[in-house]
Structure formats: structure tokens, C-alpha cells
Amino acid sequence: MWFIFSKFLPLLVVPLGLCLMLIVLALLLRNRQTLSRNLLLLLIALIFVSGNRWVATKAVQSLEWQHLPPAEIPQADAIVTLGGGHRHQDWPRLIAEVGEAGDRYLLAGHLQQEGYADTIIVSGGIIYQFGYENSEAQAILSVLKMIGVDEADVILEERSTNTYENAVETRKIVEEEGFEKILLVTSALHMPRAYALFAGQGLDVVAVPTDYSITEFELNQIVDPNFATLLLFVVPDVEYMAINSRVIREYIGIAVYRMLGRL
């Protein structure tokens, strides 16, 4: 029940959910013309703000740039990568596939093959509510094997269903294996919450984020745009609305964990 609630709650406050609620309210109150018109004006303003590139860029930077890649990645006992960026092997997919957040697994495999640690810990359990029978960790393992990682070098953590449980269950493995320093690999947007939770478990963790939405080049574009890019930045775009939605979800996750005393 908590899993479903945690997925449903953000839908009420992300831009798309708010837009739908404003449309419904405007329709219900259509006999009150002034109020209905103000709701529609608010709807238009929300679309322009939430779909604006400037807003999306600064919003996502507020999370992604809290943890930048270390100038020198230290040697560690294990690399920990979190689930969430894969797609299960299900017809017509011939293999387990990755989305944009699948950069996590590519970077984890790269770090292991470059010798920064011998072991990769893959953290992600079975999401029963979505009807899957295999764990996220098993799907990710198949991706790691495709890029040349030896299965013998991978430890699967298959009990967790959220970021807090990722940290708790990974700590158990770290203690059992006698590991000390770990490299934590996850999406840059997700790293502030993940790092805080893993560090809160007493782990010696180094953040190695990936999957950045905003780069230095893109930041420079919004600081000094030309006329053509200025027009593109002003016109609402569903891509930037989606980015703002992900940012809001992350801040909600951080707030909820703080209320529960986990951060």
C-alpha cells in the first residue's frame, strides 16, 4: 500500500496533475464565469512556467549539481548501483533494455572494468505491484553481462523496493563482506537523496553521479541565448514539463524521508 501511495501522491502536484485539476475545476465552475476564467488563466500560466526551459534548467540544476563527479575517483571495495533505469525483458523485447537512467549500469560496469573496485553490488528488488516476477537486480545483471562484467563479480541485493531500503539492505551486504569504501552510482537527479540515505547508514560512500540532464554547455545557452534559442526557450515544451515533474518528485521524496526521520 505504501508503495502505491508513494507513486500516486506526486501525481497530484506535478504539472500535468495540476493542469488536469484546473481543467476539471474550470468545467465544474463554468457557471461562475469570472472564477472559471481565472482558473483557465492560471492553467495557461502553469503550462508556460512548467514547460519553460529556463525554469526546468535551474530546477534540475538545484539537485543534479549538488554532487558533481569527483576530480579523482578513489579506489574502493565495491561499486553500488541502484535500480530504476531498466526495462524488463518482456515480449517483444529480446533482452532487458535500459532507459536514460540506464547510464547507471554502464558507468558502474565501466568503473569496475577500469579497476576502481572488483565488486559491483546491484540493489533492486521485485516490484510485485507491477506484476514482475524477476527482481530489478536480475535485469540489471543481464545488462552488466552484456557489457563484459563477469557475473562472479556481481552481488545482487533483491529485497529493496525504494531508496531507503536500497541503503539498508546494501549496508548489510557491505558489513557481511567486510567492505569499507563504496562508490555510489545513480542518476545525478537522484544522488542527493541516495547519498544522504547511504551516508545515514554509516557507510563510507563516494558519490559518482551520472545521467545528467543539464550540462555546462546548456547552462551557458540560457545565460546568453540568441534570438532563435530565445524563442525556443519561451515556448512551452512537454520535455521540460517532464523534467520539472521529476524534480518535484525528488523534492517530495526528500521531504517525506525527512518527515519519517530517515534523513
C-alpha positions in Angstrom: 0.0 0.0 0.0 2.8 2.4 0.9 4.5 1.7 -2.5 1.3 2.6 -4.4 0.7 5.7 -2.2 4.2 6.9 -2.8 3.7 6.6 -6.6 0.2 8.2 -6.6 0.8 11.2 -4.3 3.2 13.1 -6.6 0.7 12.8 -9.5 -1.4 15.4 -7.6 1.3 18.1 -7.5 3.3 17.6 -10.7 2.5 20.0 -13.6 0.3 17.5 -15.6 -1.7 16.6 -12.5 -2.2 20.3 -11.6 -3.2 21.1 -15.1 -5.9 18.4 -15.1 -7.3 19.5 -11.8 -7.5 23.1 -13.0 -9.4 22.0 -16.2 -11.8 19.9 -14.1 -12.4 22.8 -11.7 -12.9 25.2 -14.6 -15.5 22.9 -16.1 -17.3 22.3 -12.8 -17.4 26.1 -12.2 -18.3 27.1 -15.7 -21.4 28.8 -14.5 -19.3 31.2 -12.4 -17.6 32.8 -15.4 -15.1 35.0 -13.5 -13.8 32.2 -11.4 -13.7 29.8 -14.3 -11.8 32.3 -16.5 -9.3 32.9 -13.7 -8.7 29.1 -13.4 -8.1 28.9 -17.1 -5.6 31.8 -17.0 -3.9 30.1 -14.1 -3.7 26.9 -16.2 -2.1 28.8 -19.1 0.4 30.4 -16.7 1.2 27.0 -15.2 1.8 25.5 -18.7 4.2 28.3 -19.6 6.1 28.1 -16.3 6.4 24.3 -16.1 7.2 23.9 -19.8 9.8 26.7 -19.8 13.4 25.8 -20.4 14.8 28.4 -18.0 12.7 27.1 -15.2 13.5 23.4 -15.9 17.2 24.1 -16.3 17.5 25.9 -13.0 15.2 23.5 -11.2 17.1 20.4 -12.3 20.5 22.0 -11.6 19.4 22.6 -8.0 19.6 18.8 -7.5 21.9 17.5 -10.1 24.8 19.8 -9.3 24.8 19.1 -5.6 27.1 16.2 -6.3 29.5 16.7 -9.2 31.8 13.9 -10.4 34.9 13.7 -8.2 38.1 15.1 -9.8 39.8 11.8 -8.9 37.8 8.7 -8.3 39.3 6.8 -5.4 39.9 3.1 -5.1 37.0 1.3 -3.3 35.9 -2.1 -2.1 32.7 -2.1 -4.1 30.6 -0.1 -6.6 26.9 0.2 -5.7 24.4 0.9 -8.5 20.7 1.4 -7.9 17.8 0.1 -9.9 15.3 2.2 -11.7 16.8 2.7 -15.2 16.0 -0.7 -16.8 13.1 -2.3 -18.7 12.4 -5.9 -18.0 12.8 -8.5 -20.8 9.2 -8.9 -21.9 7.9 -9.6 -25.4 8.6 -8.1 -27.9 11.8 -7.0 -26.1 14.5 -9.6 -26.9 16.7 -8.5 -24.0 16.4 -6.5 -20.8 16.7 -2.9 -22.0 17.7 0.4 -20.5 16.2 3.9 -20.5 18.1 7.1 -20.0 18.8 6.3 -16.3 20.4 3.1 -17.5 23.6 5.2 -17.7 24.0 4.0 -14.0 24.7 0.5 -15.1 27.0 1.5 -18.0 29.1 3.7 -15.6 29.2 1.0 -12.9 30.4 -1.5 -15.4 33.0 0.9 -16.7 34.3 1.7 -13.3 34.7 -2.0 -12.4 36.5 -2.7 -15.7 38.8 0.3 -15.1 39.8 -1.3 -11.8 38.2 1.1 -9.3 36.7 -1.8 -7.4 36.4 -5.5 -8.0 32.8 -6.0 -7.0 29.6 -4.4 -8.1 26.6 -4.5 -5.8 23.3 -4.2 -7.7 20.4 -3.0 -5.5 16.8 -3.5 -6.6 14.1 -6.0 -5.5 10.9 -7.3 -7.1 8.2 -4.7 -7.7 5.2 -7.1 -7.0 2.7 -4.3 -7.5 3.8 -4.0 -11.2 3.4 -7.8 -11.7 7.0 -8.6 -12.3 8.5 -11.9 -11.2 12.2 -11.1 -11.6 14.0 -8.5 -9.5 15.4 -5.3 -10.8 18.8 -6.6 -9.8 18.5 -9.6 -12.1 17.5 -7.5 -15.0 20.4 -5.2 -14.4 22.8 -8.1 -14.1 21.9 -9.2 -17.6 22.8 -5.7 -18.8 26.1 -5.7 -17.0 27.0 -9.1 -18.5 26.3 -7.7 -22.0 29.0 -5.1 -21.5 31.5 -7.6 -20.3 31.2 -7.7 -16.5 31.8 -11.2 -15.0 28.7 -12.4 -13.1 31.1 -13.7 -10.4 32.0 -10.1 -9.6 28.4 -9.0 -9.0 26.4 -9.3 -5.8 22.6 -9.0 -6.1 20.6 -7.2 -3.5 17.0 -8.3 -4.2 15.0 -7.2 -1.2 14.7 -3.4 -1.6 11.8 -1.6 -3.2 12.8 2.0 -2.6 15.9 4.1 -2.0 15.8 3.8 1.8 15.6 0.0 1.6 18.5 0.2 -1.0 20.6 1.8 1.6 19.6 -0.5 4.5 20.0 -3.8 2.5 23.3 -2.7 0.9 24.7 -1.9 4.4 24.0 -5.5 5.4 25.9 -6.8 2.4 28.8 -4.3 3.0 29.1 -5.5 6.6 28.9 -9.2 5.7 31.6 -8.8 3.0 33.8 -6.7 5.2 33.8 -3.9 2.7 34.7 -0.3 3.7 34.6 2.3 1.0 31.9 2.2 -1.7 31.3 4.1 -4.9 27.6 5.0 -5.2 26.4 5.2 -8.8 23.0 6.6 -9.6 21.4 9.4 -11.6 22.6 12.9 -10.7 19.0 14.0 -10.0 18.6 11.1 -7.6 22.0 11.4 -5.9 21.2 14.0 -3.2 18.6 11.7 -1.7 20.5 8.5 -2.3 23.8 9.8 -0.9 22.1 11.1 2.2 20.4 7.8 2.9 23.5 5.7 2.3 25.7 8.0 4.4 23.0 7.9 7.1 23.6 4.1 7.3 27.2 4.8 8.4 28.7 3.8 5.1 31.9 5.4 3.7 30.4 6.4 0.4 31.7 8.4 -2.6 29.1 9.8 -4.9 29.8 9.1 -8.6 26.7 10.5 -10.4 25.7 10.0 -14.0 22.7 10.6 -16.3 23.0 14.5 -16.1 20.1 16.4 -17.8 21.9 19.7 -17.6 25.5 20.3 -18.8 27.7 23.3 -18.6 27.1 24.0 -22.3 23.3 24.0 -21.8 23.7 26.4 -18.8 25.7 28.8 -21.0 22.9 28.7 -23.6 20.3 30.0 -21.2 22.6 32.7 -19.9 23.3 34.2 -23.3 20.8 32.9 -25.8 20.5 34.1 -29.4 17.1 35.1 -30.8 16.2 31.7 -32.2 17.0 29.8 -29.0 15.2 32.5 -27.0 12.0 31.7 -28.9 12.5 28.0 -28.2 13.1 28.6 -24.5 9.9 30.7 -24.2 7.5 28.3 -25.9 6.4 25.5 -23.6 7.7 22.1 -24.3 6.5 18.8 -22.8 10.1 17.7 -22.3 10.7 20.5 -19.8 7.4 19.8 -18.1 8.6 16.2 -17.6 11.9 17.4 -16.2 10.2 19.7 -13.8 7.9 16.8 -12.8 11.0 14.6 -12.0 12.5 17.4 -9.9 9.2 17.8 -7.9 9.1 14.1 -7.3 12.6 14.1 -5.9 11.9 17.0 -3.6 8.8 15.2 -2.4 10.9 12.1 -1.8 13.4 14.1 0.2 10.6 15.8 2.2 8.9 12.5 3.0 12.1 10.8 4.2 12.8 13.8 6.4 9.3 13.6 7.9 9.9 9.9 8.6 13.2 10.7 10.3 15.3 8.8 7.7 17.2 11.9 6.5 
